[in-house]
Amino acid sequence: LLLLDRHVLHCTRGFITFCDERKIILFCLPSHTTNLIQPLDVVVFQPLKHFYAEAIDRVTWTGYPEFNKIEFLSDLTSIWDQAFKKTTILLAFQKTGLISYDPRIVLSQLPKYHISEDTLPLRTPPLMLLPCLSTPVTVRSLKCRAQYLKDADLVSPTFKPNLKQFVKGSLAQVQLGAHASQELANTKAAEQVRATQQNHTCRYVRKGGVVYMYQARVIACKKEEDDTQKKIENAEWQLEKVKREAIWE
């Protein structure tokens, strides 16, 4: 038998499998129970923390920057002697109901759980007394209505009206789904057409038919060459003009 404090890190799958293979019985105590039944937790640790804090304060007030391992070991004996007194140890066993044995000391500190009338589940009225429900318009409401009809009494006066509303809602959902599927198909077809047009890398003009990109590049290069040639001819003409004016002068 192995007692656990119900900590999530202890109840792992591998640990449980290990204990099961070796026929070790696990028993999980209620949450925080170990804090009530261990003498160290109940009485001793509190004065131990108190005297440890006092030792740190003394070191700090003397101007030492930190309470390191050396300082801790030098003060450990004094802290231990002040915390682990005989009266403190006996009081710890008494507070946990061990000496003298009295489990009521621990049990009285456990939280008591009461089931109030407000938390009790409400009784479900007979299916035949349930009113006629409205037409389901969502998939979730259709599923709920299907489960209701599955559990309903066939002789109930509300069964047929609810079945009619269920069929009506189902047909509406089917039509809506078909319409959505058609819209999706149309959208995909339009995207494919646009992708095909972009892959051809062409554009349309109002007159003259289709102009492809490579043709546009040739036209642009030709225009640039013509502009350059015109600039050269203009420069040569200006040079000749300057020469003639110089001769006449």
N, C-alpha and C positions, 0 to 999 in steps of 0.2 A: 504494500500500500504506500502510495506517494501522495503527500498533500501538496497542493499548489495554491498560490495566491491569486490565481485567475488572471495573471498578467498576459497580455496578448503575445509577448515575446516568448513566453514559456509554452503556450499551447500551439506549437507549430505542427504541421502535418508530419514532418520527419520525426519529431520528438514523440508524437502520439504513436506512430508506426513502430518506432523503436521499443516503446514500452509494451505495446500490444504483442509484438513478437516474443518478448521475454516474460510475458504474463505478469506485467507490473500494472496494478490497478491504480488509476489516476483518480484523485478526488479533489475537485476544485472547491475551495471555500468561497463564501460570498465575498464580494468586493470589500476591500479595506478591513477584512477580518483580522489579518495578521497584525495590523496596527493595534488591535485591542487585546490580543492574547500573548504577545511577546513582552516580557518584562523590560527588555532594553528599550523598546519603542514607547512603552507606557510611562516609565519613570526615569530611567537612567540617562537616556540620550539628551533630555532637556538640560539637566545640570552640566552635562559634558559639553554641550554647545555653549553654555553660559561661561564656563571657566576658560574654554578655548578662545572665546571672543575677548575675555579680559586679558589673556596673554598677548593677543594681537595688539590690543590697545596699549599695553605697557611698552611693547617694542616700538610702536608708532610714536608714542609720546617721547621716547628717548632719542628720537631723530633718525632711527634706522629706517631705510626706505622700504624694505620688504620683509615679510615673515617667511623666510626660506626654510629649507629642510633642516639646516643646522639649528636654527632658532626653535623649530618645532620639536626636534629631538631633545633639546636641552630643557624645554618646558613640559615635555610629555609626562614625566614622573609627577610633577606638581599638579598638573591637570588631572591625572589619573587618581591620585590620592584624594583630591577634593571631590571628585565625582563619584567614585566607587567606594563609598562608605558603607559600613555594615547596615546602618539604618536605612540607607537608600536602597540597598539590594533587597532587604526584607520587605520594605514597602512595595517594591516592584512586584514581588511574588504575591503579595497580598492584593494589590490592585488588579491583578490578572486572574484572581480566583484560584490560584494554585496552592497556596498555603495560607490558611486552610482552604481545602478544596470547596469552591462554591461557584459553579458555572453560571449562576444567575447574575453575577457581577458583569460578565461579558454579554450574556444574552439580553440583559436589560438595555444595553447600549446599541444594539442592532436596530436599524430602522424597521418600523412596523408598516406593513402594507395593508391597506384597507381598500376593498372594492366598493366604491360608492354606487348608488343607484343611477347616477348620471352616466357612469361608464358602462353600464350593462347594455348589451345589444338590444335594440328595439325589435319587437316582434313584427315579422312581416305579415301583413294581412293576407288573407286568402287571395289567390290569383283571380278568382271570379269576381272579387270586389274591386279590383283595380280598374280605374277608368280607361276609356279609350285614349290612346296616345296619338300625338300628332305625327305627320309624315316625316320620317327620318330624311335628312338632307345631307348628312356627312357619312363618311365611311365608318367612323366610330359609332355614330348613332345606329347605323345599320347593323353593326356587329352586336350592339347591346340589344336591339330589337330581335335579332335572330336568336340570341340566347334566351330572351324572355319568351319567345314563341316556343322554343324547344322545351322549356320547363313549364309552360302554361297548360292549363287543363283544357282539353279539347272541347268539353261540354260547356265551358265558360261562355257567357253571352258576349264577352268582349273579345273572344278569340278571333272570330271572323272579321270584325272591323279592324283589329290590329293587323291581321294578316293582309287585308286589303291595303292598308297604309304601307306595310312593309314592301309589298309587290310594287306599289306606286313609286316608292322611294328608290327601289332597286332599279326600275326602268329608267328613272331620271338619272341615276348615277351612270348607268350604261350609256345613255345618250350623251351625257356630259363627257364621259371617257372617250367615246367615238369621235366627238367633235374635237376634243383636245388632241387625239391622235392624228386627225386630218390636218389640223392646224400645224402640228409638228412636222408632218410630212411636207406640207407646203413650204414651211420655213426652210427645211433642209434642201428642197428642190431649188428654191431661190438662191440659197447660199452656194449650191453647186454651179448654178448658172453664172453667178458673179465671179466665182473662182475660175471658171473656164474663160470668161472674158478677160480677166486679169492676166491669165497665163499667156494669152495671145499677144499681150503687150501692144495693143493697138488702140487708136481712138478714132472717132468718127467726126468728120467735118460736114458742114452744111452742103457743100458742092465738091465734086471731084472724087467721090468715093472714099475708100479706106486709105489712111496714111499710116504706115507702119513705122516703128521707131528707127529702124536702120535707114529708111528712106528720109526721115526727118533729119537724121544726123548728116546724110549726104548733102541735103539741101542747105543745112546750116553751114557746113564746111565750104560749099560753093559760094554762098553769100559772103562769108568771111574773106575768101580769096579775091572775090570781085572788089570788095571794099578796100582791100590792101592794094590791089592793082590801081584802083582809082587814086588812092593816096600817092602812090609812086609817080603816076603820070602827072598829077597836080604839082608835085614837088619838082619834077623835071621842067614843067612849063614855067614855074616860078623862077627856076634857075636860069633858063634861057632868057626870060624877061629881064632879069637883073643884068645879064651879060650884054644884052642889046642896049640897055640904058647906059651902061658903062662905056660902050664903044661910042655912042653918040655924044656923050659928054666929053 
